[in-house]
Amino acid sequence: MPNFLDIQAIKKIIPHRYPFLFVDKVLVEEVGVKGIGYKNVTINEPFFQGHFPHFPVMPGVLIVEAMAQVGAVILLSHEKYKGKTPLFAGINKVRFKRKVVPGDTLRMEVKLTKIRGPIGVGEGKAYVDDEIACEGEFLFAIE
């Protein structure tokens, strides 16, 4: 059964905090497997002060981080992984296809495709409206 998690619930699951928390809500479609995260991108994001002051664009690496945070919420919502910390172990096949700018809502669809012991693989796609902004695969270690 799908479960919507608001920002307060997310903060109970993952350790990230402002200014490095890049997900506002998550719909966990299947605990430990897949879900959809949302980030409302505003001009008040600290990274826009320097990226770029006269042409604000969300840094691509932060879009990847946002997808990974959605993956972390999905993983850590499973009883088996509560209290653990997933860390980046690698990223593959990442492509950026559209700018993300203030006023956009980033919708991130993430699926954890493989977990063997302390290592896992996830796939993510980030959309603005129905257009892909970023897609890629990430590897993570569970500590």
C-alpha positions, 0 to 999 in steps of 0.5 A, a space after each residue: 500500500 502506497 504511503 506518503 511521507 511529508 518532510 517531518 516523516 522524511 527527517 525521521 528516516 534520513 539524516 539530511 538537513 537544510 541546506 542539504 535536504 533535497 526532497 520535500 515529500 515521498 510516496 513510497 510505492 513499495 517499501 524498500 523497492 520504489 517510490 516517487 519523491 518531490 522537491 519544490 525548487 525555489 529561488 531561496 535555495 542557497 546554491 542559487 547564490 552562486 549557480 548562477 546569480 543572473 541565470 539560476 540553474 539547479 546544479 546537476 550533481 544536486 539533482 543526482 543527490 536528490 534522487 539518491 535521497 529519495 532512494 535512501 527514504 525508500 530503503 530506510 523505510 524498510 524495517 531491515 534497514 532502519 537506523 542504517 546510513 546509505 552512502 554513495 558508492 558510484 554513479 553510472 550513465 547519468 544524463 542531464 536533459 533539461 535545466 531545473 530552475 526556480 519555480 519547477 517541481 522536481 518529480 523523482 522516480 526511483 527504484 532500488 534494483 539490487 541489494 546484495 549484502 551491504 551494496 545496492 544499485 538504484 535507478 532514478 529519473 527526475 522530471 519537470 512536468 513530463 520532461 526528463 531533466 536527469 536520469 541515471 544509476 547509482 550504487 550505494 553502500 549500507 553502513 
